[in-house]
Amino acid sequence: MQLTITEDYAALSRAGADYVAALIAASPAAALVVATGNTPMGVYSALAARAAAGTLDTSRLRVFQLDAYAGLAPDDRRSLFRWTNESFLAPLGIRPDQVVLLPDDAPDPDAACRAYDAAVAAAGGFDLAILGLGPNGHLGFNEPPADPGLPTRVVRLSEESIASNAAYWGGRDAVPRAAMTCGMAQLLAARHTLLLVSGEHKRAILRRTLEGPITPDVPASFLQRAAGVTVLADRAAWPDTV
Ligand code: F6R
């Protein structure tokens, strides 16, 4: 695992965009799985600027949605696909045929999860996972306890995730309780992982992730033994000099 500390969120976003752009330049048909949440938004904006400037070719990428609430109506404002689309896919000029969804309005979410894992396998696994760190150590919606072999599946959100997701939608009551998440097994097998962590509120969980025991109680701690993991944190999240 490689840990890089940046001075602040703006620097983290630039460094994250440099990392992703370099990977895409080396592997133009890479399979990416991309998080929503607040942390990666600066990276996505910086990548969008490069795509608009013509310095980032996204035309051959394959992009997988990381997670989704389950059981939403087609036009629900809380669609994480909508968020992925508005923050990443559309600004980077990625076409629908390049994308594998976790459909939040799927009539059979279990079947949708199985189809997703079949698509991941058909792509040969992920070249890059762009992830945020949950306040309870979740990756995607792999809530603790989460064993490393878990596949993509339907989950119930933990109380901590409901509380953190409340900030996105204007309160706890607005947070759906069920979700679909890309599995631990698929994420941990990614050839490269970029874990983005910003802010003082992530300090304790980042330390447990990087230095604590590897345990299902901190799903992200399994990244300690995954290959190709880069952690980009700002100084608020990792105040030590390293
Ligand atoms: C989002 C996701 C979550 C977030 C995590 C951190 O698709 O899967 O695991 O990455 O909750 O969220 P932020 O970045 O908002 O702190």
Boltz pocket constraint, residues with backbone or C-beta under 6 A from the ligand:
constraints:
  - pocket:
      binder: B
      contacts: [[A, 34], [A, 35], [A, 36], [A, 37], [A, 38], [A, 39], [A, 40], [A, 66], [A, 67], [A, 131], [A, 132], [A, 133], [A, 134], [A, 135], [A, 138], [A, 139], [A, 140], [A, 141], [A, 164], [A, 196]]
      max_distance: 6.0
